[in-house]
Amino acid sequence: MKDNKSSYNSSIYDENITNVLPYYTEYHAQVIDVAKMISSDKEGSIKWLDTGCGTGTLALRALGEIPDIAFTLCDPSEGMLEVAKEKLGGKNISFNNVTSDALTYENEFDIVTAIQSHHYYDIETRDIAVKKCYRALKNDGIFVTFENIRMSTEESDAIALNRWGQFLSNHGWTPEEVKAHQARRGVEMFPITIEQHLEMLKNAGFKSVDILWVSYMQAGFWAIK
């Protein structure tokens, strides 16, 4: 039985996630590049909340490039947090075993990130989670999220899904495993379109909402409070 909602248990997540998500490491590179812009304009450390932090890889990479960060890492999986704690021991980090829709922070952070975590929510709970991220930010703070997406039509979605299936096959997944993973959409994972993402961010109150990156069936967005 898995200890989280992703494709892999926390103990083997890091070594396998790039076999599921094309350009996974690029998500982190894009986020860190945005964070560098924030850091360059700010005196002292930046306060960063990473919700749905998983095993803490984003925080580890970010601290390697921007040492002066006060991180708060949140995740609903105790297993994921245990791996993150081991990976990030001794660094300026606090940990919280909580879901995005249950965050209680208010006006605390310069940057909030949610990377490949909110697509496990239905549309109503996802909306709550985004609003909680908005609330956690200081004014002019930046929210960055990467998520699985759905294409704008059933026809384009089918093509994109087949393309992703080919990626999985090329990375060692059997036809049965590919079919089972794709069948999670709409049952365990609830991707929404780019247009829905943008609208949800606007409705949360963000004054600026933009697309950061897109490829395959994943997209990144950034928004300013």
C-alpha positions, 0 to 999 in steps of 0.5 A: 500500500502506497504512503502517498497519492503519487505513483510511487512510495516515498522511499523510491519516489526520487529515483522513479518520478522522471519516468512518469513526468517528462521534464520533471527537473525542468519544473524545479529549474523554472521555479528557482529562476522565478525565486531568484528574481524575488531574492535579487530584489529583497534584503535578507532571506526570503520566506518560501512555503512549498506545499505538497513538497514531497521528498523536499527535492525542490527545497534542496535544489533551491537552497543550492542556488539561493542559500538565504531562504527560510523554508516551510515544507508542507505535505499530507504524507508523513512518509514524504516528510520523513524523506524530506527531513532526512534529505534536508537535515540541519537546514533552516526548514520547518515541516508541517504534515498538512494538506494545501486546503487546510493551510492556516498561514496568512500574509507570511510568505514571499513565495508559495509553490505547489508542484504536482500536488493539487491535481489530486483534488476535485475542483471545489477542494482545489479552489479552496487550496489555491485560495489558501495559498493566496492567503499565505502570501504577503502582498506582491508575493508570488505563487508558482504551481505546476500541474497535470492538465487536460487539453481543451477538447476531447480530441486533443486530450486523447492525442496528448494522452497517447503521447504521454503513454508513449513516454511512459512506454519508453521509460519502462512501463508495460502496456498494462501499467500505462493503461492503469496509470491513465485510468487514474485520470478522473478517478484519483487525479483530476486535471483541469485545462489551462483556461480553468487554471487561469480562471481559478487563479484570477478568482482567488484574487491574484492581480497578475496571472500568467503561464510559465511553462507547458509541455506534454500534459503538464503546465506551470503557472505563476501569479502575483498577489 
